[in-house]
Structure formats: C-alpha cells, structure tokens
Amino acid sequence: MVPEKLVPERKSLAPRHGMVGTASDWNYKAFWNVCIFILLIELSERLCYYTIAGSQEFFLEQLNYTVQQSAGLNAAFTTLCYLWPLVGGYIADAKLGRYTTIIWFTTLYVIGIGICALAARPGHHRSGTWYMIGAMGFVAIGCGGIKPNISNFGADQYDVSTEVGRRSQEAFYTEFYVAINAGALVSYSCMTTICSDGGPGIPRKWGYFAAYSFGGVCMAISMVIFIWRSRVYTHKPPGGNIFESVLTHLSSAARAGSTKGIAVCAGVPLTLLGILSTVVASYFPGGWSVFAAVVLGSGLTAVGWGCSGDLSWVRSANRTDRVLRRRETADFLRILPTLITASLSFNALFNCSSFWYQQQACQMNLQFGSIQLNGSFFTTADSLAIVVFTPIILKKVNPFLHRRFGGFSRHGKLMLGSSLAILSVLCAAGLELHRRTLIVTQYASECAPRGIRMTDISAWWMVIPYALMGVAEVYVNPTLYYVSYAQTPPRLRSTAQAVCLVMSAASSGFFTLLTQLMGSANDLNNANLEYGYYASIGMSMFFLLCYNIVQRHFADKDFHVLGIYHEESDDEGQEKSAYRQVAWQRVGFFKDFVTPRNSLFASPGHKNPAPGTSAPQPNQALLVSSHGDDQFPSPKSDPWAQRRISEEGSDDEEDGNTVKITLVAND
C-alpha cells in the first residue's frame, strides 16, 4: 500500500491549452490508462453487494426466518451500507485521503464476503450468526468506505482547468454509472439464480457458497490491480475536517441562542440514533419499532425545519474556523431540506422494488425451461431499462418536454420520476391482487420459504413494474446527485453525497418498520402485500408534498460563475464580500437555472466576450449588471415570467455599489 502523502502528484491525462488531440482522444487515454482500474473496484463492489442483497432474504428464509423478518433484515443491511459512508467520508477527507481509505475499506469488504461464503456452506457449517457478522458487519463497513470516495477519486484524475478536462470528467460519471449497472446485471441475471438453484457444475446446496466466493475473488483481484496501478493515479491529500467545521458553526450558533441552531444540533444525533434504532428493531420488534419511528421522525423534522428558510442564524456563530467559512456552512445547510424530502419520497417507492417485488415474483411461475429462476433475476429489467431508455430520454424525450413546457429542469424531472415510480408500485399491487385469485401449482418455489408453491402466473409480468422503476431512476437519481453537487459549496460536496446515502439509509429504516406492520406470514397468499404498497405510496406523496413546500423558499446558486469564497478571513466584512460573488436565482417549476455550461459571465467592466465565446444571440436572455450596461448571455428566459438574480449581501463596503443582476427577456 502506498501512503497518500508519499505518492507524488501526477499531472492529469487531460490535455492543457495548446496540446494537440481531441477531447475524445484524451478521454480514451485517461479511461484506459487510469480510470478503468478505479471503475473495476466499483463494478466488483456492486457485483458483491447486489449478490448479497438479492439473495439475502431467500437465504434467511432457509434459516427459518419469516418472509417479513427476512425483508426487514435485508432492509437493515441496506441501512447500514448507506449509513457507514458518513464515517468513510470523514476518514477520507480528514485523515487518510481517498486512495488509502478505499484500500483499507476494500480489505474489510473482502473479509466480509469471505465470512459470508464460509457461513453459507451447506449442512452443519451453515451459520446465520456468522453470516450476519460478515454481511451486517464487515461488508456494510467496507461499503461505507468505498461508496463516498470511489467516484470522487475517479473525478480527481482529470484536469478541470481545461474544457477538455471538464468534459472528460463529466463523461467519467456516465462510465461510473455503467459500471454500477454492469455489476447489477451480472448479479441479478446470474449470481442470485446460482444462489438458489445452483448452476453448471454447481449443486443447488452449494449455490450460495459458490456465488459469494466468486464475488469475493473478483473483489480481491480488483483490489490487487487497483494497488498495482497506484503510481499512475493523481493523489490528493486530505482537505481538513469538514464535519468538525460544520459542527463548530452549528454548536456556536446554538450556544448563541439560535432556535434553529438548537433544532439542527438536536436533530442530527436524533436522526442517526433513529436510523440505528431501526436496525435494532429488525432484530427486536415491538417497543423498539415505536421508539425508532418517533426518534427518526423527530430528528428529520428538526433538521428540515432548522435548515429551511432564512439561514442568517448561522452568522450568529461567534466561533470561526480555518477550514470552512460560515457562509459555506449556511449554503450547505440550505440544500439539506431538498435532499431529505426528495430522497425520502422516491426511496419510499424504490424500496418496494428492492425488497417486495422479488418476494412477489418468488410465488409466481419461475420456470424457464429446465431451470427455475430466482425472484431477484427480474431486477435485471430495472438495469436494462436504465441502459436502454437513458439515451432515448436524453436525446428525444427531454428535448420534447423542454420545448413543450418552455424548459424542463430538476423540478419537472423529480415529479415525472416520482409519478413513474408510483405507477410502478400500483402495477405491482395490481399483479399481486390478480395473482392471489389464481390456482396454486404443485411446484415448490426455490426462493420462497420451504413448502411454498408457485402460482399459475408467469413471473415475467414483473418485468413491467421493474422497468417502470428503472425509467423513474433515470429521472430521479442523477438529478439528486447533480443537485447535491451543483448546489453545494465545493469543499462540502463529498459531505452532501454522504447525506444522500444517509437518506437512503433513513428510507430503508422506515421500510424496516413498515415490514413489521405487515405481519409475519410466510405465504403471501395469506397476507395483503398490496397494503404495504399503498402505504409506501402514501409515504412518498407526503414527502413529495414536503419537497414542494421546501422549494417555495429555495433559491438555486451557481458557485462557479462569479467567483469563490474568500479564503483569508471569516469576519463579517470579508464574508459579505465573498458571498457577493455568488450568483443565485429563483427558478420556475420547469426552468433550468444559469450554469457555467450554458452561459458566459465576465467581471464588471469587461465589455467584450471572452476569447473563444460568442456574442449574445437573438432570443437569448441578457444578464444586465447595475455596475453598468454590461450584458452577458444566458439561456432563453421563461416566456411567461422574468427571472431575477440578486445576491443576498448588502452594499459593497469598499465602493458602496450594490450588485444586482436582472434577467431580461429579449424575445
């Protein structure tokens, strides 16, 4: 292992100004010489994760857990995997750096997979206790160190000071998403079926051991290759303890008497305690479930309320920090209500496809020729829908919606994605109601509890709700990732990504509690699974309503356009001066906000466009500065409303000029 501080800084493979080569040429070299080895870790990790997540319920049912207990424990596993990224992100940012953190946590991941494989051996060797230690312990912790760092480490390899480098970095995120879905496809199309039904040369009773062992070997090989190529990576040292800096500002504001500061300081630990309590409740239902629901709901409410609306209370913090400015903390907090409500709304529906869809499929006809498929096999429809429909959505559907509504931004994407997810769950509920009216066959299901027989309806019908959920993901998940990146100060973007993962953990926690309300029937013919679907839709619509309420007071910002935060001081004058450089804009339901990709900004006083850019065109909006009559092109303004970009700071303390920028239609 190469310590991060001893690895020399390598120049990025992205070309600098004056170098010969197209963007695609340089992106090709960067990918195959550097980033392919980073993506190999992500592909192998997702292969292992989805193999365990997709087979865990069936494995636990063979150990005499009920269907609902198995679903609850499976949800608890997901909760832990998405809660540990807080620790992994902190260690990488404050202590070890991304590369070293990935190595150490990948090692724990491999150990965990090995323990799961040994615990899944048939006969008296099969142990539920050791399986839980491997999955809930080592694998979950390992996932927490890999997930918040691997994509950022890949992005670190590009020189974003050039346009080619920025485009190459943007392309990397597409490649990263392909790696995730490649791992999911292999897991759900092959590995989960091997778990329950065996495979060529693999007896059925050895299926779990073989599948877990294969995943562990792939992970170990990927780690060895990743370390072998360490000298070609760009290694960036830790950037300081961001978590501690945010907590310093929050605690200082709370001690100064800020009610919202006190709410946030109380809400954060309550939220984490509530998430952990849902894991405990999966083992000890009853009183723990009520406690977990109350604590988690109270924590999220306190954080959401404290971070909404006016955040001037953050400036009441009388303690400064060398790592982070108070204005940065405020701009980070303002995005939390959006991430919390939008994530919880969608994941309330997505959890149905992750857990209940496969249980439902297991009591449908799974025969495919001479083999019996695993219920989680049909999750491949989700991944295939993402791969197939993404280019269609980007090239055809979104441009049409943009023309039809005069713009199509994150609001519209989130609402459309949520609508498709609701349609997916309603479709699954309809199939479940129809399934229970049909004849039960004489053939036992290999992925259901012992003795449960299949119903005379093809499991291939589950492709429809899975595919609908996949299309919904295309609209929701990339939008949330982009919002957490673009609407967060640069030094807090890893933390914002960790927040998204923690909200997935919170959503899984709520799902764990919901499964306990559904009872403990092993046979879905004696249960009412559709009630769980309806409850999930109700939960999603509640959080979606909260999201729309939050958006009434939310203003988008572009942290790349007019400058960055002042680095030398955190006093009030410096902070106002720094904040004045950040543009912000209220947006309509469909309208995109100004970004450096589609607009040109220049410093006040510069009359001519920058080299290599074009002058404003007809039907473009103009940004007009009160410093003079400077005009800068931006996207075409909304045909039914003007947009205003106005910075929040007061008069310039040096020259007395107030900075106001108005977006004026030029139709």
ROKOL-24672 format. One record per residue: x negated, z, y of N, C-alpha, C in turn. Coordinates in steps of 0.05 Angstrom, whole numbers, plus 5000, padded with zeros to 4 digits. Layout:
ROKOL-24672
XZYXZYXZY;...
end
This chain:
ROKOL-24672
498350004976500050005000498250005025;499049855045497449825069498749995091;497550205100498750365122499150185147;501350235160502150055182500150055205;498950285210497150305233494450165227;493850105201491349975195491649675192;494149575193494549285189494249145216;492548945218492148815244494648655251;495148645277497448485287496848195283;498748055270498347775264500047605283;499047395293500547215310502847095294;505147075306507446965293506946665286;508346575265508146295258509646115277;511446225293512846065312510945965333;511145705341509245595360509545695388;507445695403507545755431507645505448;507945535474508245305491505745115488;506344855487504144665486503344585458;504244735437503544665410505344445399;504244285380505744055370507344145346;509744035343511344095320514144165328;516144065312518944115318519644395309;522044485319522944755312523344775281;524444555269524944565240522244575225;520144445235517544455222516444735221;516544865245515445135246517245335231;519845305232521545475217521045445187;520545205178519945155150517445305141;515345285158512845425151513245725151;514545835172514946125174516546225150;518546065141520246155119518646165093;517245945086515945935060513346085059;512046135082509546275082509846585085;512046665098512346945104515147055095;517246945106519847065104521047055076;520246865060521346845033520747085017;518447215022517747455007519247705017;520147695042521847905052524647875041;525647635041528347585031528547635001;526247604986526247664958526947954952;526048134970526748414967529748454971;530848324991533748354997535348234974;534548004964536047874942536048054917;533748164910533548334886535148594890;534948704915536448954920539448914918;540448694929543248634927544048574898;542348444883542948394854543348654840;541448844844541649104831544149264841;544549264867546749414879549449324868;549849054869552448954861552848974831;550648964815550849004787551849284781;550749484795551649764791554449804802;554949714827557549754840559749614825;559149374814561149214800561749304772;560049474760560449564732560749864730;560350014752560450304751563050414743;565250304753567950404746568350374716;567650144705568150104676566350284659;563850324668562050504653563150784653;564150874676565151154678567751184661;569350974660571750984644571151014614;568850894606568050924578567051204572;566351354594565451634591567851824595;570351704593572851854593573651954621;572651824642573751864669576251694671;578251794687580651644691580051404710;581951224712581650994729581251084758;582951264768582751354796580251514801;579451684781576851824784574551634786;574551434769572451234769572251084796;574651014806574750874832573751054854;574451314853573551504874570551544873;569351564849566451604846565051344855;566151114849564950864857564950844888;567150934900567250934929565251134941;564851364927562951564936560051454934;559551284914556951154912556450974936;558450814943558250644966557850804992;559251034994559051205017556151295020;554951394999552151495000550251265008;550651024996548850805002548950725031;551150765044551450695073551050925092;550751165080550151405097547151445100;545651395078542751435079541351255099;542351025107540950865127540351015153;541851225160541151385183538451505180;537851605156535251725151533151505149;533751285136531751065133531050945160;533050915177532450805204530850995221;531451255218529851455234526951455225;526551455199523751465188522151225197;523450985196522050745204521450735234;523350815250523050805279521151015290;521251255278519851485289517251555275;517051485249514851595233513051375220;514151225202512551055185512450755193;514350665207514550375212516150245190;517049995195518949865176517549795150;515149685150513849595126513449825106;512250035115511650265098514250395088;516250415105518750535097520050365075;519950105078521149925057519749975030;517049995031515550035006516350294992;516350515007516950774995519750784984;521750684999524450704990525050504968;523650274967523950094945522950214919;520850374921519850514898521950704887;523250854905525451034896527750874883;528250644894530350474884529750394855;527250304850526450214823526750444804;525850684812526050924795528950974788;530750954808533551004803534750804784;534150544786535150344768534150404739;531650494737530550554711532050784698;532750994714534251224703537051134694;538350964710540950864702540850704676;538750544673538550384649538150564624;536450764627535950954604538451114598;539951184619542451344615544651174602;544450904604546550724593545950634565;543850734552543350664524545650764507;546350614486548750684470548150934453;550351044442550051274424549751534439;548351724426548051984438546151984462;544751764467542951744490544551704516;546951604514548551544538549251804552;548551814578548952064593550152014620;552452124625553652094652552152244673;551052474666549552634685547052484696;545452384677543052234686543851974700;546051854692546951614706547551684735;548951904740549651984767547052054783;545152174771542652234785541251974793;541151784776539851534782541351374804;544051354801545651194820546151334846;547351574844548151714868545751834883;543551874868541151994880539151784888;537551684869535251514875536151244886;538051114874538950844884540150864912;541851064916543051094943541051144964;539051324958536951384978535251134983;534550994961532950744964534350534981;536950504976538550324992538450395022;538550655027538550755055535950685070;533750655056531250575069530850285072;532150125054531849835055533749705074;536349775073538349625088537949625118;537249855132536949835161534349715170;532549645152529849565161529149285152;530249185130529148935118529848695136;532248685147532948455164531348465190;531048705202529448735226526548675222;525448745198522648685192522348375190;524248235179524147945178524247825206;525947935223526147835250523547885266;522148105259519548165272517447945269;517847775249515747575243515747345262;517747325280517947095298517147165326;515946975340515147005367517446905385;519047095395521347025410520846975439;518246955447517646875474517946575479;518346425457518746145459521546075449;522645845458525245765449525245695420;523045575410522845515381522945775365;521445975374521446225360524146355359;525646345381528246465382530146315363;529946055362531645905344530945965315;528345995310527446055283528446325274;528346515293529246785286532246785281;533746635297536646605293537246485266;535646285258536046165231535446355209;533646545214532946745193535346905185;537046985204539347145197541246995179;541446725183543046565164541846575137;539146545135537846555109538146825096;538047035113538447305103541147335090;543247235103545947245093546247095067;544846865065544846715040543646875017;541447025023540147185003542047404993;543547525011545547725003547547614983;548647374990550747254974549547144948;547047054948545846964923545647194904;544747434913544647664896547447744886;549447724903552147794895553247604874;552647344878553647144859552447184831;549847234829548647284803549747534790;550147744807551147994796554047964785;555747854801558547844793559247614773;557747404774558247184756557047224729;554947394727553547414702553047704693;551847864711550848124703553148324695;555348324711557448504705558848434678;559048174672560148094646558348174624;555748154627553848244607554148544602;554648694624555048984621557349054601;559548924605561949004589562248844563;561048604562561548434538559048324525;556648404535554248304523553648024532;551847894518551047624525549447494502;548247264507546647134486544347314477;544447394452542347564441542647854449;544747924464545148204474547748314462;547648494443550148614433551748754454;554348764451556048884471555249164478;554549334458553849614463551349644480;549649434480547149454496547449304523;549849224530550249064554549349204580;550249454583549549604608546549644610;545349724588542449764588540949504595;541749284583540349024588540648944617;543148964628543548874656542049044676;542149304672540749484691537749454689;536749404664533849364661532949114674;534548904671533848644684533748674714;535648814726535648864755533249024764;532549224748530149394755527549234754;527349064734524948894731524748704755;526948574762526948394786526148544811;527148784814526448944838523549014838;522449094815519649164814517748934820;518448694809516848454813516948374843;519348394855519648324883517948514901;517848774894516248954909513248894907;512348824883509548764879508748514895;510448304895509948064911509948124941;511848294949512148374977509548514987;508448694970505948834978503648634977;503548454958501448264956501148094981;503448024994503347855018503248015044;502548275042502748455066500948355089;498748225082496848155103497847925121;499947785113500947565129503247655147;504147905144506347995160505448085188;507348075206507048205232508048495229;506248685233506948965230507149095258;509449195264509849335289509949635285;508549785301508450075297511050205305;511550455296513950595304514250615334;516650595344517150575373518050835386;517951055371518751315383521251415370;521851665374524151795361526651745378;527951525372530351455387532651655383;533051745358535151935353534752195369;532352285370531752535385532252485415;531652255425532052195453535052195460;536652065443539552065448540652345447;539852495427540752775424539952945448;537552895459536653035483538552995506;539352745511541152695533543852815528;544852795503547552895496547653205499;545653335488545653625489545353725518;543653585533543253665561545853635577;547253415573549853375587551853585578;551953645552553753855543553254125555;550654195557549954455570550554455599;550654215612551354195640554354225645;555954245623558754285625560554045622;559453815613560953575609562853605585;565453575589567353595567566853385546;566453135555566052915536563352945522;561353055536558753105524559053305501;560653515506561153715485562653595461;564553415467566053285446564253115428;562552955441560652785425558752955409;557653165421555753345407557153475383;559653545385561153665363562053455343;562753215353563853005336561852885316;559352855325557352725308556852895282;556253155284555853305259558453335243;560753345256563253355242563753105225;563052875237563352615223561552615198;559052685201557152685179558052885157;558953125166559953325147562453215132;564153085147566552975134565952765114;563952585120563152375100562052505075;560252705079559152835055561352985040;563353095054565453245040567153055023;567452805031568852615014567452564988;564752574989563252544964563752784946;563753024957564253264942567153254931;568953154947571753144939572152954915;570352754912570652574889570052714863;568552934864568053104841569953334838;570753444861572553684862574953634880;576853484869579253414886580853664892;582853624909584553854916584053944944;583154204947582654314973580454164988;578354074973576253924986577253674999;579153544988580253294999581553345026;583053555028584353615053582253685074;580353855066578153925085576653685095;575953505076574453265083576053085102;578653055097580252885114580452995143;580853255145581153375171578553365187;576353425173573753435187572853155195;573152955177572352685183574052565206;576652605204578452505225577852635252;577352895252576753035277574052945289;572052905272569452805282569652535295;570952345281571252075292572852075317;574952235319576552245343574952355367;573352565362571752685383569652485394;568352345375566252145384567551915398;569751815387571151585400572151655428;573351885432574351965458572052015477;569952155468567752215486566251975496;566151765480564651525487566351315501;568851365505570651165517570751205547;571450995561571951015590569451065606;569651235626567551295645565351465631;562851365631560651505619558751615639;559651655663557951775684557052055676;558452185657557652455649554852455637;553952225626551252215614549152265635;549752175660547852215682547552515690;549452675681549252965687547153095670;546052955651543853065635541453125653;540553375653538353445671535653435657;535653345632533053315617532453025614;530052945622529152665619527652635593;527252385585525852325560524052085565;521652095554519751885558520351635541;521851675520522451445502524751285512;526851425522529351295528530451385555;531551195571532851255596535751345591;536851505609539551595607541551365608;540851155624542650925626542750775599;540550775585540550645558542350805539;542151065540543851235523546851175529;547551165555550251115563551250835553;549550635555550250365546550450355515;548950525501549250535472551850675465;552550895478554951045472557450875477;557450705497559850555504560650355482;558750275464559450085443560550225419;560150495417560950635392563950625387;565750665407568650645400569450365389;568150155399568749885389567849865360;565349955354564349935327565950105307;566750345316568150535299570950415292;572450335312575250245306575249985292;573649795300573649525287572649545258;570549705253569449735226571449875208;572650095217574550235200577050065195;577849905214580249735210579749535188;577549395189577049185169576349305142;574649515141573749625116576049765101;578149855115580449965101581649765082;581449505090582549285073580349185053;577949165063575749065046575249245022;575649505025575349695002577249634979;579549524986581449454965580249244947;578949044959577748834942575248934928;573949134939571449234926572049404902;574449534902574949724880577449654864;579749624878582249594863582749314853;581749104866582148834856581048804828;578648914823577448874796578849044775;579949274782581549424763584049274756;585249154776587648994772587048764753;584848624758584048394742583548474713;582548724709581948814682584448844664;586748864676589248874660590748614661;589348404668590448134666588947984644;589747744638588447594616585647504624;583647614612580847564619579447364600;580847274580579647094561578746834574;576246754568575146494577573746374553;575246214538574046104514573746334493;571346364483570746564463569846834474;569546844501568547094513570747214531;570447464537572247604555570747674580;571647574603570347624628570747904637;568947994655569348254667571048224692;572648424698574448404721572948354747;570448454750568948414774567748134776;567947974755567047704756568347544778;570847604783572447444802571647504831;569947704835568747754861567147514870;566247354851564747114859566346934877;569046944875570746784892570346864922;569747124926569247214953566647094964;564447104948561946994957562046694960;563346564941563546264942565246184967;567246334973568846274997567146295022;565346495023563546515046561746275048;560546195026558645975026560145705032;562445665021563845405024565145385052;566445595061568045575085566545635111;564145755109562645815133562045565149;560945345137560445105154562944975164;565144995148567644875158568745035181;568545295180569545465202567845425227;565245405224563445375247563645105260;564044895244563944625254566744515261;568844615248571444495252573544695263;573844915249575945105256575445235283;573145355287572545495312572645315336;571445075335571644895358574544825365;576244785344579044725349580444955363;579945205353581145435366580145475394;577545415398576445435425577845245445;578345005436579744805453582744885457;583944985435586745045436587345285455;585645485455586245725470584445755495;582845555501581145575524578845765520;578045815495575945995488576646145462;574546225448575046375422572646555418;572946815426570747005426571247215404;569847435407569847635386572647755382;574247785404576847895401578547725382;578647465387580147285370579147285342;576547285338575347275311576047525296;575847755308576548005295579448015287;581247935305584047935300584747735278;583647495278584147295258583147395231;580647505231579547605206581247835194;582148015211583848235202586448135190;587547925203590047815193589747685166;587447555161586947435135586547655114;585147865122584748085103587448215095;589248255115591848365109593348175090;593147915094594447715077593247735049;590647785046589347815020590548055005;590748275018591748525005594748484998;596248365015599048315008599348124984;597547934982597547754959596947904934;594948084935594248254911596548434904;597948544924600248714918602448564904;602948314914604948144901604248074872;601748024867600847964839601248204822;600648444832600948684816603848744810;605648704829608448734823609448534802;608548294803609248084784608048154756;605548244756604148304731605648514714;606748714728608048934713610648844700;611748614708614248514696613748344671;611248294665610548104643609948254618;609648104596609148214569606248304567;605848534554603148634548602248514522;599948384521598948254497597748464478;596948374455595748544434592748574437;591548434457588648434461587748644480;585848804472584849014489582948904510;582949034533581148954555578549114552;576348964554573649084551572749234576;574049184599573149314623575149514633;577249564618579149774624578650014606;579950244612579550474594580350404565;579350554546579750494518582750484511;583550274497586250254488588150104507;587150034530588849894550588749594543;591149484541591349194534591949024558;591248764555591548574577594448484579;595248404603597948294608597847994607;600047864600600047574596600247434623;598247464639597947304664594947264669;594147024675591346964678590047114701;587747234696586247374717585247184739;585246924733584346734753586046734778;588546844776590146864800588847044821;587047224812585647404831583747254849;583147004843581446844860582646814888;585246804889586646764915586146994934;586747244927586147464946583147504951;581547454931578647484935577647274955;578547024953577746814971578646864999;581146955002582147025029580447245042;579647445026577947655036575247545044;574147355029571647235036571747085063;573846935068574146805094574447005116;575847225111576147435131573447555138;571647585118568947685123567447505142;567747245139566347055155566947105185;569347185191570147235218569447515228;569547705211569247985220566448085219;565148065196562448195193560348075212;559947815213557947705232558647775261;561247795267561947865295561148145301;561648335283560848615287557848645289;556348495272553448505273552448405300;553648185309552848075335553448265358;555848385357556648565379554748805379;554048915356552249145355549449075365;548748815363546148725372546248655402;548048485410548048385437549048585458;550748775449551948965468550549235468;548149245457546649495455543849445468;542849645483540149615495538149565472;536149405478534249315457533049535440;532349755452531049965436532950125418;535550075421537550215405538950045385;538049805381539449615364539349685334;537149795325536949895298538850125293;539150295313540950525312543850425311;544450215327547150105326547749985299;545749855287546149745260546749965240;545250195243545750425225548550535229;549550525254552250625259554350455244;553950185244555750015228555750095199;553450145188553250225160554550495155;554250685174555450945171558550915173;559550735189562450695190563450585163;561850425150562550335123562650575104;560850755108560851005092563351165098;564051195123566451345130568951215119;569050945120571350805108571550845078;569250835065569250895036570151175030;569451365049570251635046573251665047;574551525067577451525069578651405043;577451195032578451075008578351264985;576151424983575951624962578251814963;579051904987581252084990583851944982;584151684989586551544982586951514952;584751464938584951444908585951694896;585351924908586252174896589252214900;590352094921593252104926594751924906;593351734894594651544876595151644848;594151884842594551994816592251934797;592551994771590351964752591151804728;593051614730593851454708591651254700;591151234674589151044664590350764662;592850744657594250484653595750424679;594950194692596350114717599250054712;600050004687602849964682604550214687;603250444687604550694692604050804720;602850634737602150714765603550524784;603150574809604250394831601950324849;600250144840597850074856598649944882;600949814883601749684908602149894931;602750144924603050344945600350394959;598150384943595550414954594850184972;595749944965595249704982596749735008;599249825007600849855031599650075049;598650295037597450505053594950405067;593350235053590950115065591649935089;593749785086594649605108595449785132;596949995127597750175148595350295163;593350385147590950505159589450295176;589350055166587949835180589349775207;591949765206593449695231593249925251;593050175242592650395260590050375275;587850325260585250295273585050045290;586549835282586549585298587949635324;590049795324591349875349589350035367;587950215354585950375369583750185381;582949985366581049795376582049655401;584549565401585549425424585849605448;586449865444586550055466583750095477;581750115460579050155469578149915486;578949675478578049435492579149405520;581249555526582349535553580449655574;578549815565576649945584573749865577;573349655561570649585553569749335569;567249345578566049115593563649015578;563548755572561248645558558848625578;556448665567554048645583552048455569;550348335585548248165575545548285583;544148405564541748545570539248365573;539648105569537347925571537347755596;539547765611539847565633538347635658;538847875669537847945695535548145695;534648215672532348405672532648615650;530848815651530849035631530849295646;530949515631530949775643528149845654;528250005675525750095687524250285668;521650245665520150395645518750635656;518250655683516450855693517751125698;520351135705521451385712524351395704;525451645702528251675695529751815718;528651815742530051935764532351765772;534151875788536651735794536251475809;534351465828533851225843532850995825;530951065808529850865790531950765771;533650955761535650885742537650685753;538550735778540450555791539150275795;536650275803535250025807535049865781;534550015759534349875733537049775724;539149945728541749855719542849625735;542049605760543049385777542249115766;540149115748539148855738540748765714;542648925705544148855681546848745688;547448505680550048375686552148475667;554548505676556748575658559248425666;561048405648563448225653565748315635;568048345647570448375631571248105620;572148105595572847855582575847855574;576847615572579647585562579647605532;582047575520582347605491580747405476;580647155485579246945471576646865484;576246935509574046815524571346935518;569346765514566546855510565346965535;563547155533562147255557559547105560;558347125584555846985590553547075573;552046905561549746975545547446795553;544946875547542646715554542546445539;544346415519544346165504546045955518;547846035536549645835548549745855578;547845995590547846005619544946015630;544645965655542045975668542146175691;540446375690540246565712537546545724;537446585750534846595764534946825784;532546905793532447125812533547035839;534847225854535847155881533747025898;534546805911532646665928531546415916;531946375890531046125877533245925878;532845705893534945515898535045305876;532745245863532645025844532745135816;533844965797533945055769531045075759;530745245739528145285726527345035712;524744985707523744745694525044725666;525844475660526944415634529944475632;531244555654534044615653535444415671;538044405668539644215683541244355705;542044195724543644305746546544345737;548144495752550944545744552444275742;554044265721555644025716558544065724;560043845727562843865733564244025711;566444155719568044325700566444565690;564244625703562844875696563545085717;563445335709563845545729561145595743;561245715767558845775782558646075786;556246175783555646455790554546455818;556046595836555346595864554446875871;551946905881550847165888551247225917;551847485923552147565951549547575966;547347535953544747515967544547255982;546247065975546146815989548046625975;547546365978549346175966548146055940;546446215927545246115902547346075881;547145865866549145805845547745765819;548745885798547645865772549845785752;549345595734551445505716552045715695;554645725687555545895665557645745650;558645845627560845705613563245665631;564745465624567245405639569045645640;569945715663571545955666574345915653;575646135647578246125635580145975654;581745785643583545635660585745805672;586346045661588546205672587646465685;585046495689584046735703581146705711;580446825734577646825742576347075730;573647055726572147275715570347385737;569947635737568247765756566047915742;563547875751561348025741560348205764;560548455760559948645782558348875770;555948925780554349145769555349415780;554949625763556249875768554750045789;552149995794550550155812551550125841;550650305858551450295886549450125901;549450155928547749995945544850015938;543349805941540449805937539250005956;537650185946536450395962534250285979;533250045973530949935988531849756010;533749576005534449386026537349396034;538849576021541649616030543549396021;542649196005544348985996545849065971;548349005970549949055946549948805929;549348825903549348595886552048555874;553348335880555848265868555847965860;556647915836556647635827559447565818;560447355829563247275823563247005809;564846985788565046745773567346575784;566746345795568746185810569245925794;571745865790572445625775571745375791;570945165778570144925791571644685778;574144725772575644515758576644305777;
end
